[in-house]
Amino acid sequence: MKKGLIIGAMLLLAGCSSTIENTYYQLPAGSNVARVDSASSGNQPMIWVEQVSVPDYMAGNGLVYQTSDVKYVIAANNLWASPLDQQLQQTLISNLSKALPGRIVASAPLGESHDTLTVNVTGFQGRYDGQVVVSGEWLLQHQGRLIKHGFNLTLPQNEDGYDALVRTLAIGWQQTAQQIAKSVISLN
């Protein structure tokens, strides 16, 4: 009888324990990305978005939050739905395609003649002061020339929570795509 009571109590305690559920996030593709006017030359130039790299601490599943000037926390239950570098590449391609309608923007080269864009993201996190950081640099190979630019955006996160953090990160990434698009247009 004692054995049955102990087993019953253990089952009751196990049933009452709470489990923490994981929440998964995906960057939204920008629907409000402005088109950048460009003269169409008849043939569509191509931009190959070769790679978007992120530091090792951002390459895991957890969203990153900076808690001080030197300390970062990686969320254990608030996770990226797919690898961050892939999401950044896919949304960059989508945003550049919308901003540069006279160009083909793709994740693989579609011919011999194309520009190549490589992006290195060094910051993509929320911060202790209510700001969101999107920073890094991009390198464009254009007709034998190398064009390199840095980006360092700090945006206010207007609401609390991971949903607002991801939406603000997406806005910063859209703004980065706009900067890249304007630089591409200025090359012609």
Secondary structure, DSSP 4 states (H G I P E B T S, - for coil): -HHHHHHHHHHHHHHHS--PPPEEE-PPPPSSPPPPP----SS--EEEEEEEE--HHHHSSEEEEE-SSS-EEEEEEEEESS-HHHHHHHHHHHHHHHH-TTSEEESS--SSS-EEEEEEEEEEEEETTSEEEEEEEEEEEETTEEEEEEEEEEEE--S-SHHHHHHHHHHHHHHHHHHHHHHHHHT-
